[in-house]
Amino acid sequence: MGRASVLVAVMAVVLGAGPAATGAKGQGPAPAAELKIGLPQPMFKDMPTALVMAGARPFQSLIRDKAGVNGVVEVLPDYQALAAAMKAGKVDIAVFHGFEYAWVKDAPGLVPLVATVPNCGKVQACLVVNAASKATEPKDLKGACVALPQGSKAHCHMFLDHLRAGLPDGCCAAAKPVAGSTPQDALAEVANGGAEATVVDISALIALRNQLPACHKRLRVLAESEPLPPAVVVYRNGALTPQQAEKLRKGLVDSVNTPVGRTFAMFWQLKGFEDVTAGYNGLVERSVKAYPPPK
């Protein structure tokens, strides 16, 4: 099962925690019998939308058969389109990258439900060079010298774009991604002198340190992002009753105790989900200050 299918599976299982309910008096209209789940295309970089949608079909059936609620999945072009669709009432539940949620969090009607918990405990982008590199700061890297593996995480692209915006023209340009390469492949290329630099999530560096310590010792972090908020699941205010929202929240937090949840955690390199805490909100606030939304 691919990562897109796993994400849809988890959403389907927890949505199956309870059928759509009629809104209580004074709470406004009852939520729709069909919940629309929005996902941003960059979350499935280099994965055809058709594959994501194909993976959704059996889980849509599960929601309908077990809970009496259809869950229709839609993949939107980016975080802006996703936020606009929620504002217009066209999407009920959505998943945002944490740094993109920081850009739209003040939009009326967006209610955070749960945050993801990365395996390594944090989300951070790292610009990595060979330990013997003469570069002392990012501006020393000239031309298209930053090798990005195919399917690089969105926050790595964001960090590199932000970094380049403050550098002279031509510095830290991204090289053409190599098809089929992984973050570990890119790090190995830098360690072996085949590439000058790369940008990866800190989890890739930690994994390399644990698995190939000798290779890890040949690398050096030249620059790193601020710690970033992990991805977050949000819903549109009014799309769920308070009872449904609570069932969904609890279902996600407890999902790692189910086979589908454990599969999700394995494929997405997550420990699971947790409540949105003051600590998470602090990360969101620091993220938007360090990395304002693109103009």
Secondary structure by P-SEA (a helix, b strand, c coil): ccaaaaaaaaaaaaaacccccccccccccccccbbbbbbbccccccccaaaaaaaaaaaaaaaaacccbbbbbbbcccaaaaaaaaaacccccccccaaaaaaccccccccccbbbbccccbbbbbbccccccccccccccccccbbbcccccaaaaaaaaaaaaaccccccccccccccccaaaaaaaaaacccccccccaaaaaaaaaccaaaaaaccccccccccccbbbbbccccccaaaaaaaaaaaaaccccaaaaaaaaaacccccccccaaaaaaaaaaaaaccccc
